[in-house]
Amino acid sequence: MDAREKTRIQQAFKEKIDYDELMNCTRCGFCLPTCPTYIETGRNEVHSPRGRIALMKGLVDGLIEPSEEVKQSIDMCLGCRACEPVCPSGVKFGRLLEQARDAIYQSHHRSLPEKIMKGIFFKNLFPYQNRMIGLTGLLGFYQRSGTQKLAQAIGIMKLFPESMQAMEKVLPQVPKMKEMKQRPRHIPPLTKERKQRVAFFSGCLMDTMFMHTNDATIQLLQYAGCEIVVPETQSCCGALHGHSGELDQAREMAKRNIAAFEDAAVDYIITNAGGCGAFLVEYDHLLKDDPEWNGRAQAFCAKIKDVTKILIELDFHKLPLRLENQIVTYQDSCHLRNGQKTFIEPRQLLEAIDGVTFIEMKDADRCCGSAGIYNIVQSEMSMQILDYKMEQATKTKATTIVTANPGCLLQMKLGIEREGLSENMEAVHIVDYLLAAYEQANFEEAATKVISSR
């Protein structure tokens, strides 16, 4: 970094960082055992929450200068927020991290690859669902046309890093473009009585690459007695932007989503992706300095609820649920647990399934290493964290790893592939798992009635 760049970053830290939040840190160290990067770097204080806060404060106070080492420390943070629930002072570290990245990335000289990636994906792809459908449609063509098998057979994928080779194998089968464009906007309940009227936040990746999981979510809500509306003008939640130092773009998407859901007249806004939900529920903080939008953001945030939470509230777990002879373990979505405080409900749902033995994984609440695009930009540390996670998952002897976030799902699929366990273990999103359990139990019940009537 040259002198001018250092000056810009220093000034940005003074303007963007919440100094009062920095001062809330008492350096007690309760956060240290919860931080994956602190543990995986051999307990290096620089890569701990209180170490990063000390760096932020030093930059604001002018006691240290911006450097590549400081940037590396901020970059290496997963943003999992595991430090927040254990902090006796209630430090909102996730917010400080976003502010620090905003200060750094809006002030430093960006490399050409970084400019291209953020320009293409963050500015011109994720905010526009039609473009997401188009790009995902190309991926679907690659999978269905035989091009994928050809690329694997002739060894093209060997030109890419090992983690990307494995990731290419575990990507879900993408629906056709026609299917992605035919999203229904109003879905009635499949019960005699309507229990709730809800809106569904369908997301960008979730409604393209993981569209079948979105469909499963809607079916579960129907079986639980919900009338569902899916606002057409909703957009990407902005989490990837916010976590990557693009807070201005994140604010624009927040405003678009608030406006999209305001006229829906619903009891709740339901999410099925932990990362999206945790970002949506903090739109009020994101827009705290905007008097026109802050009140509207607060009303929006009050309605956000994860699908597992509403299923428990509507007694879905008391319905017939069954799968045959499976051992299941659960990997927490960091943001669902630490951001939305939802971790008991997924376990209650899994434990309610007949024929399933639920085994708690050691450190299920520790990050799997996905963290948005972390497994791409910090691949080595991500794989190190994943190796530990797979070690714990394997010890449970589970046939299925269940999680509640698309990034976590792909990361666990990647771990299974890397460990050569694909024939003995699978990873699934919790709503897909619950729908399979509901359908099997009700198919068996219907079959029993038919036999009894003869």
N, C-alpha and C positions, 0 to 999 in steps of 0.2 A: 504494500500500500504506500502511495506517495503521501506527502504532507497534506495536500489539499483534500485528498480522500479521507484521511484520518480526521481532519478538522470537520468535514461534513458529517461523518459518523458520530463524532463526539457531540456535535450540536444536535443531531437527530435524537440521540439518547436523552439529552436534557429536555427536549421538547416532547418526546413520545412516552418515556417511561414514567409510570406512576410511582413517584418517589415515596409516597406514604406507604404503598404496598411493599416496597423494598425494605422500608424501616420496620415493618411488622416482623421480619425474620429476626429471631433472637439467637440464631446459630446454635440451637440446642442439639441438632444432629439426629433428631427422630426420623428425618427423611432419608437418612443414608441407607439403612437396610432395605428400603423399598425401591431404590433407584437401580434399574438394570444396568445402566452404563457405568455407574459407580462400582457396582459389583464386578462387571465383566472387564473393567480396565484395571483390576487389581486394587480396588478401593482408592482410586485417584480422585482426590478432593475436587480437582478442576472439573471433573465430569459428574459432579453431584449437584443436587438442587441448591444447597446453601453455597457451594463453590461458584455456581453460575450467578447466583444473586450477588455474591461478593464482587464478581467481575462487572456485573451491570452497575452496581453502586460505585465502583471505582471509576468506571467510565463517566458516569454522571458527575461525580465529584472532581473529575480531572486528575485523579491520583494515578491512573494508568492510561496508556494510550491504546487505541484500537490496534489490533495485530491479527495475523493469520491464526495464532494460537487461540485468541479470544473467539474469533469467528468459528474455529473448529469446535470449541467447547459448546457454543450455542447450537451449531449444526448437528452435533452428535446427540443432542437431547432427543428422545423419542416423542416427547410431549404427551406421555401416557398419563400424567397427573396422579400417579400413585403416591406422590409425596403429599398431596393435598389432604386426604382423609386423616393422615397421621400427624399433621401439623397442629400443635396446640395453639398456635397464634392464628390459624386459619388463613395462611398466606395463599393467595390465588396464583400459584406459580404458572399455570397455563396461560393466564392473561399476560403475565410479565414476559413469558417466552415469546408470545405473539408480538408484543410491543418491541422486544429486542430484535427480533427478526425483521420486523418492519423497518426499524431504525437502520439496521445493517444493509438490508437488500435494496432499500430505496436510496441509499447513499453511496454504496461502493460500485466500482467499475465491474460490470457483469461480463463474463466470458461469452463468446459467440454461441456455444452450445446452450448455455443458460438462457440467453436472450431468445433463441429459437424455441426452446422447450416451453418457456413461459408465454411467449407470444402466441404460439400455436395452440397449446393446450389450455392455458389459464384464461387467455383473453378471447380466443376465437373458437374454442370447442366446447368446454364444459358449460358455459352460460347458454348455449343454444342447443336445445334438445333435438331439433331436426338434423343438425350436424353430427350430434352424438349417434343418432340412428343411422346416418349414412356411413360413418366410420365403422360402427359396430357391424353394420350389414356387410362391409368388406371382410371383416374378420369371420363372419358367418360363412361367406362364400369360400374363404380360404379353408375353413374346416370341412365344408360339405362337398367341395368340388374335387377333392383328392389332392389338392395342392399341398395340404399339410402333411399327408402321408408321404408324398414325393419329396418334400423338403427334408423330412426326417430320414428317408431312405438314402438319399444321396449325400447326407451329412452337412447340409447347409447350416443347420442349427449349431454345429460344432464350432462355427466361427464366432458364436456369442459366448458370454460368460456362462459358467456352469449353472448358476442360479437362474439365469434367463432361459436356458435350455429346459430346465425342470419346470419353470413357470409356464412355458408354452404348452407343455403336456397337460397341465392341470386346469387350464382355462375352461370354463363351462361351455357347453354347446350353445351357441348363440342362436336366438330365434331369427326367423326371416324378417326382412324389413317390413313386409306387409303386416306381419303380426305386431311389430312394434308400433306401427302407425294406427292400429285399431284399438287402442286402449279405451275401454268403456269409461264414461264419466259419472254415471250414477248406477249403483248396484244395490238392489233390495236385499233385506235379510232373508235367510233360509229358515226362519223360525216363524211360528204363528204370531208371536209378539215382538215388536221392535223395541229393543232395550236401550239402544243409543243411536244417535245420528253422529257419525264421525267423518272427518276428512282424512284422506290418505296422502301422506307426503311420499311421492313415488321416486324422487331422486333422479339423478342423471345416469350413473352406472347401474343402479338398481333397476331402472326401467328399460335398460337396453341389454347389457351383458347378463344381468341377473333377473331378467323379466319373469322367468318362471317362478322365482322366489317371491316376486311381487304378486303374481297371480295366486300363489299359495297363501300369502298373507291376506289377500282380499277374501279368499274362500274361508279361511279360519274366522275372520271377522263376521262373515255371513252366518256361519254355523253358531257363532256366539251371540247372534241376535242383533247385529249392527246393520244399519243402513249406511252406505258408504258413498261419499262424493269424492271425485278426483279432479281438482281444479286444473284446467288445461294450461293456464298461463304460469304455473309454478315453474321454478328453475332449480339449477344446482344449488345446494345449501350454502356453498362458499367456504366449506371447511378446509379444503386443500389450499385455497387462496389465503385464508386467515392464518393457517399453520405455516405458510411459506413466505410470510412477510408481504403479502399483497392485501392489506387490510382495506384499502379504498375499494378494490374490486369486490371484496367480501361484503362491504356495506351496500354496494349497489344491488347485489343479489339478494341480500336480506330485505331490502325495500321491495324488490320485485315479489318475493315470496309473501311478505306481509300483506301486500295489496291483493295477491292472488287468493288468499284464504279469508280475507276480511268479510266477504259477502256470502260465505258458505253456510253461515248459521248452523254451526255444529257444536257438539259438546266438547269434542277433543280433536286434536290433530295427531294422527297415529304415524309412528315411524317404525321401521324394521332394520335400521342400520345404526349401530351404536355411535359411530363417529358423526353421522349426520345429526342425530337427535341431540347429542351433547352440544353441537354448535348452534342448532336452531334454538335450544332452550336458553341461550345466552345472547340472543339478538338484542335484548334490552341493554346489555352492557356494551355491545358493539356500537349501538346507536345512542349511547348515553349523553353525548354532547350535541345531539340533533333534536331540538325541542319539537320540531314538526313530527318526528317519527318515534321518539322515545316512548310516549304513551301507547301508541299503536303497537310497538314492539312488546311492551309489557303484556298487553292483552293477548298477543300472539303466543308468547312464551308460556303463559298460564295454561294454555290448552295442549301443549306438547306432551305426549305420553307414548312410551314404547309399547309395542304390540304385546309383549309378554305380560306387562303390567295390567293392561285392560282385559286380557284373557283371564287372568286370575280374578280380577274384580267382577267379571261376568260369569264366574264359575265354570269356565270351559274345562278346567281340570277335573271337574266332577262328571263330565260326560264319558261315555265308553271310549277308552283309548287302549290300543293293544299292538304290540309287535312281538315277534317270536324270538325268544332266547338271545337277547342282545345285552352286552355290557357297554355302558355309555359313560363318558366323562365329559365335563364341560369346561371350555376355555373362555374365561370372561373377556368380553370386549372392554378394554380399558376405559373408553369414554362412556360406555353404558354404565359401568360400575362407578367410576370416579366422577363423571360429569353428571349423569342422570340419577345416580344412587340406586340403580336397579340391578340387583344381583341375586336376591332371594327368589324372585318370581320365576326366572328360567329354571332354576333347580326344582321348584315346586312342580312345575309342569312336567319335567322329565321324570320325577319320582312318581307321578300319577299314572304313568303308562304301564299297564300290565305286561308282564313278560320281559321287562327291561330292568336290569340291575344298574343302579347309578353308583359310580365310584368317584369320589372327589379326588381330583388330581392335586398333588403337592404344588403350591405356588400357582394355582389356577388364576389368581388375580395378577400375576406378573405378566408384563407385556410379551407378546409372541414375537415382536420384532418387525411387524408389518408397518404400522404407524403411517398410513397414507402412502407416500412415495419413498418412505425411509428405506425400504428394502431394495430400492433402485439406487438412491443417492448415497446410502451408507451400507452397501451390500455386505461388507466384511463383518461389521458389528451386528447387522441384522441376522446373518447366518449363525453367528456365535450365540446369540440369544435364542434363536430357533433350535439349535442343537440341544440346549439345556431344556427347552420346553418339550421337545420330543422324548428326551430321556425320562421326564416325569410322566408324560402321556403313556409311554410304553410300559412303565411300571404298573399302571392300573389294569393292564391286559384288556383294555377297551377294544371293542370292535368298531366303535364309532366315536369320533370327537365332534361334539356339537358346539357351535359358537353362534354369535348374534350380530356379526358385522362382516361385510363382504371382503374387506382386506384381511381380517383374521382368518376367514374361511380359506382364501387362496393361500395364505401363509401356512396354515395347517396342512392343506393339500400338498403344498410344496415340501413340507417336512416329511410327510408320509412317503412321497416320491423319493426324496433324498435318502431316506432310511431303508428303501426297498421293501416297504410294508404294504404296498398297494393291494396285494391279494388278501391281506388279513385285516386291514383297517381302512376306514373311510372318514372323511370330514363332511359334515352337512350343516346347513343353516337350520336353526331351531324351528323355523316355521315349516320348512320342508319336512322335517322329522315329525312334527306334530300332525301335519296333514296326513302323512302316511299312517300314523298311529290311529287317527280318527277314522280314516277310510277303511283300514283293515278291520277295526273293531265293529264298525257299522255294517260292513259287508258280511262278517261272520254272524252278526245278530240277525240280519235280513235272511241269510241262508238258513239259520236255525228256525226262523219262523216259517219259512217255506216247507222245510222238512216236517215240522210239527203239524202243519195244516193238512198233510197228506193222510 
